Amino acid sequence: MEFFKIKRDIPFMRHALIFNVISALTFVAAVFFLVTKGLHFSVEFTGGTVMELRYPHAADQEKIRGSLTKLGYEQPEVSSFGTAQDVLLRLPIRAGSNANNASTAVFNALCAAESGAPKQVQQTTAKGENVTRNSCVNAAGAEVVSLQRVDYVGAQVGDELAQNGLNALIMVVVGVMIYLAVRFEWKFAVAAIIANLHDIVIILGFFAFFQWEFSLTVLAGILAVLGYSVNESVVIFDRIRETFRKQRKMNVEEIIDHAITSTISRTIITHGCTEMMVLSMLFFGGQSLHYFAMALTIGILFGIYSSVFVAAAIAKWLGVKREDLIKPVKERDETDGAVV
């Protein structure tokens, strides 16, 4: 399916050096911000308190954030949890405060914001167990907010999650290199990995510069970007191999330009539809999906750019040629192996 067909090939490789210099400068800037500012890790990585609250009506998340800010939490993470009535709070560890006391102080503050008073309520679970939970009731005796659960994430657990996330990233990179080396050629594998790492570092650079919260959800988005960017590179590499077979008179630069030009319509359709869905999550998905969608948005845009100007250009500079992708046909021995 094509929206349009470009008759003349666009000379992408003629400007590859300029765009790769821009990419290198952007990459260096991202590394600089990662080193100087660092990432703003969420509770999953740093440790802290996770609280689940339930309201009888749709929770006012901005009001909750305001109450937490008054308690000294600079950037409290408040998100919906399943329904609009259920809210999940992720609170970082504060120096000099006990985790148990911190959760109690937070619940009391949110209870006061609803003009209620804290109260302990006896409740029977579905398994017939009697449990005591914290509740907040108003003057009329109606429940205005209840505490469903409290979990404490220690620093050791956070370090383990960070290590597991790094391991997952390394496994994806190694897997992609092996796949591309087997399907195409090692030059394409190296080019694609450099382009993909370029995308990842730039995403991390954005999060470091703006100090956006880096959570497990964002890490999942980055891993998704890896796979998505590789898919675009594979499409272009496959078209390059196909063009090598069909166009015997073109040189390497002309073949790469033709391959990229012939996939532009497909790129616009695929990435345009994907970006519409990601932008809907970004603007309408709420706080819980905001940074996940932000990582995907940055990754998709730079993924298109890197597949065209970085991966293809690096493959050309590494000296990819027709013989790397097409095995020469051996001439049959007329003697059919007979020795005279």
C-alpha positions in Angstrom: 0.0 0.0 0.0 1.3 3.4 -1.0 0.0 6.9 -0.5 2.3 8.2 -3.2 5.2 7.1 -5.4 8.3 9.2 -5.8 9.7 8.9 -9.3 13.1 10.3 -8.7 15.3 9.0 -5.9 16.1 11.5 -3.1 19.8 11.9 -2.5 19.9 11.1 1.2 23.5 9.9 1.2 24.7 13.2 -0.3 23.7 14.9 3.0 24.5 12.0 5.3 27.7 13.5 6.7 26.0 16.7 7.7 23.1 14.9 9.4 25.5 12.5 11.2 27.5 15.5 12.5 24.2 16.8 13.9 23.5 13.4 15.4 27.0 13.2 17.0 26.5 16.6 18.6 23.1 15.6 19.9 24.5 12.4 21.2 27.3 14.2 23.0 24.9 16.7 24.5 22.7 13.8 25.8 25.7 12.1 27.4 26.7 15.4 28.9 23.3 15.8 30.6 23.3 12.2 31.7 26.7 12.7 33.4 26.1 16.1 34.9 22.4 16.0 35.8 21.7 12.2 35.9 18.3 10.6 35.7 15.5 11.3 38.1 14.7 7.7 39.2 11.3 6.7 40.5 10.5 4.9 43.7 11.0 1.5 42.0 14.7 2.3 41.7 15.4 4.5 44.7 13.1 2.8 47.2 10.2 4.4 49.0 6.5 3.9 49.9 3.7 2.8 47.6 0.1 3.5 48.8 -3.2 2.5 47.2 -6.2 4.6 48.1 -9.8 4.3 47.2 -12.3 7.2 46.9 -16.1 6.8 46.7 -16.0 9.2 43.6 -13.5 10.0 40.9 -10.3 11.1 42.7 -9.0 14.7 42.2 -5.4 13.9 41.5 -4.3 17.5 41.4 -5.8 18.1 44.8 -3.9 15.0 46.1 -0.6 16.3 44.6 -1.2 19.6 46.3 -1.6 17.9 49.7 1.6 15.9 49.1 3.5 18.9 48.0 2.6 20.7 51.3 4.1 17.7 53.2 7.4 18.3 51.4 7.2 15.9 48.5 8.6 17.9 45.5 7.4 15.6 42.7 4.8 13.1 44.1 3.7 10.5 41.6 0.0 10.2 41.6 -1.8 7.9 39.1 -5.1 6.1 38.6 -5.0 2.4 39.4 -7.6 0.4 37.5 -10.5 2.9 38.0 -10.9 6.6 38.5 -11.7 5.9 42.2 -8.5 4.0 42.9 -5.3 6.0 43.2 -1.7 4.8 43.5 0.9 7.0 45.3 4.6 6.5 44.9 6.5 8.5 47.5 10.3 8.6 47.7 12.3 8.1 50.9 12.8 11.3 52.8 15.8 11.8 55.1 15.0 11.4 58.7 11.6 10.0 58.3 10.3 6.5 59.0 8.4 4.8 56.2 5.6 3.7 58.4 5.2 7.2 59.9 5.4 8.7 56.5 2.5 6.7 55.2 0.4 7.6 58.2 1.2 11.3 57.8 0.3 11.2 54.2 -3.0 9.4 54.8 -3.9 11.9 57.6 -3.2 14.8 55.3 -5.3 13.5 52.5 -8.1 12.7 55.0 -8.0 16.3 56.3 -8.2 17.6 52.7 -11.5 15.7 52.4 -12.7 17.3 55.7 -12.7 13.9 57.4 -11.2 12.2 60.4 -9.1 9.0 60.3 -10.6 5.9 61.7 -9.8 2.2 61.9 -12.4 -0.1 60.4 -12.8 -3.9 60.9 -13.5 -5.7 57.6 -14.1 -9.3 56.6 -12.3 -10.3 53.4 -13.7 -12.7 50.8 -11.7 -15.5 52.4 -13.5 -14.9 55.8 -10.5 -13.2 57.4 -11.0 -10.2 59.8 -8.6 -7.4 58.9 -8.2 -3.8 60.1 -7.8 -1.1 57.6 -7.4 2.7 57.8 -10.4 4.7 56.7 -11.4 8.4 56.7 -15.0 9.4 57.5 -16.7 12.8 57.4 -19.0 14.3 60.0 -22.0 12.4 58.6 -20.1 9.1 59.0 -19.7 8.5 55.3 -16.4 7.1 54.1 -14.5 9.7 52.0 -11.2 7.8 51.4 -9.8 4.5 52.5 -6.3 3.0 52.5 -6.2 -0.3 50.6 -2.6 -1.2 51.0 0.9 0.1 51.8 4.1 -1.4 50.4 7.6 -0.4 51.2 10.3 -0.7 48.5 13.8 -0.9 50.0 16.9 0.5 48.4 18.2 -3.1 47.8 15.1 -4.0 45.8 15.5 -0.8 43.8 19.1 -1.7 43.0 18.0 -5.2 41.9 15.4 -3.7 39.6 17.9 -1.3 38.1 20.3 -4.2 37.5 17.6 -6.4 35.9 16.6 -3.5 33.7 20.2 -3.0 32.5 20.5 -6.8 31.9 17.3 -6.7 29.8 18.7 -3.8 27.7 22.0 -5.6 27.1 20.2 -8.9 26.1 18.0 -7.0 23.6 21.1 -5.3 22.1 23.0 -8.6 21.8 19.9 -10.4 20.4 19.4 -7.7 17.7 23.1 -7.9 16.7 22.9 -11.6 16.3 19.7 -11.5 14.3 20.9 -8.8 11.9 24.3 -10.5 11.5 22.6 -13.8 10.5 19.9 -12.2 8.3 22.1 -9.7 6.6 25.7 -9.1 7.3 27.8 -7.9 10.2 28.2 -4.4 8.8 24.4 -4.0 8.9 24.4 -5.3 12.5 27.0 -2.8 13.6 25.2 0.0 11.8 21.8 -0.8 13.3 23.1 -1.1 16.9 24.9 2.2 16.7 21.7 3.8 15.4 19.6 2.2 18.1 22.0 3.1 20.9 21.9 6.6 19.4 18.1 6.7 19.9 18.3 5.3 23.4 20.9 7.7 24.7 19.0 10.7 23.2 15.8 9.6 25.0 17.8 9.3 28.2 19.3 12.7 27.5 15.8 14.3 27.3 14.8 12.7 30.6 18.0 13.9 32.2 17.8 17.4 30.9 14.2 18.0 31.9 14.5 15.8 35.0 11.4 13.8 34.0 10.8 10.8 36.3 12.4 7.6 35.0 10.3 4.6 36.1 9.9 0.9 35.1 7.2 2.1 32.7 9.7 4.4 30.9 12.2 1.5 30.7 9.6 -0.6 29.1 9.0 2.2 26.6 12.7 2.3 25.8 12.8 -1.4 25.2 9.8 -1.0 22.9 11.7 1.8 21.0 14.6 -0.6 20.5 12.4 -3.2 18.8 10.5 -0.5 16.8 13.7 1.2 15.5 15.2 -2.2 14.5 12.1 -3.0 12.5 12.5 0.2 10.5 16.2 -0.5 9.9 15.4 -4.1 8.8 12.9 -2.8 6.2 15.5 -0.4 4.8 18.2 -3.1 4.8 16.0 -5.6 3.2 15.1 -3.1 0.4 18.9 -2.4 0.0 19.5 -6.1 -0.5 16.6 -6.4 -3.0 17.9 -3.3 -5.0 21.4 -4.8 -5.1 19.9 -7.9 -6.9 17.8 -5.9 -9.3 20.0 -2.9 -10.1 23.3 -4.0 -11.4 24.5 -0.7 -12.8 23.9 1.5 -9.7 26.7 2.2 -7.2 26.3 1.7 -3.5 25.2 5.3 -2.7 22.5 5.2 -5.5 21.2 1.9 -4.3 20.8 3.1 -0.7 19.1 6.3 -1.9 16.7 4.2 -4.0 16.0 1.8 -1.2 15.1 4.6 1.3 13.1 6.5 -1.3 11.0 3.5 -2.1 10.1 2.9 1.5 9.1 6.5 2.4 5.4 5.9 1.7 5.4 2.8 4.0 7.3 4.7 6.6 4.8 7.6 6.7 1.8 5.2 6.9 3.3 3.0 9.6 4.9 5.6 11.8 2.1 8.1 11.3 -0.5 5.6 12.6 1.7 4.6 15.5 2.4 8.2 16.4 -1.3 9.0 16.5 -1.9 6.2 19.0 1.2 7.3 21.1 0.1 11.0 21.1 -3.4 9.9 22.3 -1.7 8.2 25.2 0.4 11.3 25.8 -2.4 13.8 25.9 -5.3 11.7 27.2 -3.7 8.8 29.0 -3.2 10.6 32.3 -0.2 10.9 34.5 0.5 7.1 34.7 1.1 6.9 30.9 2.5 10.3 30.3 6.3 9.6 30.5 5.9 6.2 28.8 4.2 7.9 25.9 6.8 10.7 26.0 9.7 8.1 25.7 7.8 6.4 22.7 7.2 9.7 21.0 10.9 10.8 21.2 12.0 7.3 20.2 9.8 7.0 17.2 10.8 10.3 15.8 14.5 9.7 16.3 14.1 6.1 15.2 13.0 7.2 11.7 15.8 9.7 11.5 18.5 7.3 12.7 17.3 4.4 10.4 17.6 6.7 7.4 20.6 8.9 8.1 22.6 7.0 10.7 22.2 3.3 10.1 22.2 3.4 6.3 25.1 5.9 6.2 27.2 3.9 8.7 26.6 0.7 6.6 27.9 2.6 3.5 30.9 3.9 5.4 31.7 0.4 6.6 32.0 -0.6 3.0 28.9 -2.7 2.3 28.9 -4.0 -1.2 26.9 -6.3 -3.4 29.1 -9.3 -2.7 28.3 -9.0 1.1 24.6 -9.7 0.5 24.5 -11.8 -2.7 26.5 -14.9 -3.0 28.2 -15.2 -6.4 27.0 -18.0 -8.6 29.6 -20.6 -9.1 30.2 -21.7 -12.7 29.6 -25.4 -13.3 32.6 -27.4 -14.3 32.0 -28.6 -17.8 34.0 -31.8 -17.1 31.5 -32.5 -14.3 34.4 -33.4 -12.0 36.0 -35.8 -14.3 39.8 -35.9 -14.3 41.6 -36.6 -17.6 
